[in-house]
């Protein structure tokens, strides 16, 4: 049995985690450059099953996603301190 479907599921999970943040990121001024990349991510997400991925690729993307989410938490906390009264992702 091929491992590709499982790898695609893991990759889809990473992309979903990031794409679900789009509405919240629109509220952050520092995230504006990232918003342009959402078009690319959505395209990859929509054609994911056609992509050839290997375990190392998926592991690297999972690590990068975790790192991105950790950095985003710090950015969100900084923004909420500098702009009190607005709700942000925590």
C-alpha positions as CSV (number, residue, x, y, z in Angstrom):
1,X,0.0,0.0,0.0
2,X,1.3,3.5,-0.9
3,X,2.1,6.0,1.8
4,X,1.1,8.9,-0.5
5,X,-2.5,9.2,0.8
6,X,-1.3,9.4,4.4
7,X,1.3,12.0,3.4
8,X,-1.3,14.0,1.6
9,X,-3.6,13.9,4.6
10,X,-0.8,15.2,6.8
11,X,0.1,17.9,4.3
12,X,-3.6,18.9,4.0
13,X,-3.7,19.3,7.8
14,X,-0.8,21.7,7.7
15,X,-2.3,23.8,4.9
16,X,-5.7,23.9,6.6
17,X,-4.2,25.1,9.9
18,X,-2.7,28.0,8.1
19,X,-5.6,28.8,5.7
20,X,-8.1,28.8,8.7
21,X,-6.1,31.8,10.0
22,X,-6.8,34.0,7.0
23,X,-9.7,35.9,8.5
24,X,-7.8,36.6,11.7
25,X,-4.6,37.6,9.8
26,X,-6.5,40.3,7.9
27,X,-6.8,42.1,11.3
28,X,-3.0,42.3,11.7
29,X,-1.1,45.0,9.9
30,X,2.1,43.0,10.1
31,X,0.5,40.1,8.3
32,X,-0.4,42.0,5.1
33,X,2.6,40.5,3.1
34,X,1.4,37.0,4.1
35,X,-2.1,37.5,2.7
36,X,-0.9,37.4,-0.9
37,X,0.6,33.9,-0.2
38,X,-2.9,32.6,0.6
39,X,-3.7,32.4,-3.1
40,X,-0.7,30.1,-3.6
41,X,-1.6,28.0,-0.6
42,X,-5.2,27.6,-1.7
43,X,-4.0,26.5,-5.2
44,X,-1.7,23.9,-3.6
45,X,-4.5,22.8,-1.3
46,X,-6.9,22.3,-4.2
47,X,-4.4,20.2,-6.3
48,X,-2.7,18.4,-3.4
49,X,-3.5,14.8,-4.6
50,X,-1.7,15.5,-7.8
51,X,1.5,16.4,-6.1
52,X,4.3,13.9,-5.4
53,X,5.5,14.2,-1.8
54,X,7.8,12.2,0.3
55,X,8.0,11.7,4.0
56,X,11.0,14.1,4.4
57,X,9.0,16.8,2.5
58,X,6.0,16.4,4.8
59,X,8.1,16.4,7.9
60,X,9.8,19.6,6.8
61,X,6.4,21.2,6.1
62,X,5.0,20.1,9.4
63,X,8.0,21.6,11.2
64,X,7.7,24.8,9.3
65,X,4.0,25.0,10.0
66,X,4.6,24.5,13.7
67,X,7.3,27.2,13.6
68,X,5.1,29.6,11.7
69,X,2.2,29.1,14.2
70,X,4.5,29.7,17.1
71,X,5.9,32.9,15.6
72,X,2.4,34.1,14.8
73,X,1.4,33.6,18.4
74,X,4.2,36.0,19.4
75,X,3.1,38.5,16.8
76,X,-0.5,38.4,17.8
77,X,0.5,39.0,21.5
78,X,2.6,42.0,20.5
79,X,-0.2,43.4,18.4
80,X,-2.7,43.0,21.2
81,X,-0.4,44.8,23.6
82,X,0.1,47.7,21.2
83,X,-3.6,47.8,20.1
84,X,-5.6,47.1,23.3
85,X,-9.3,46.5,23.0
86,X,-9.2,44.4,19.9
87,X,-9.5,40.6,20.0
88,X,-6.9,38.4,18.4
89,X,-6.1,34.8,18.0
90,X,-4.2,33.4,21.0
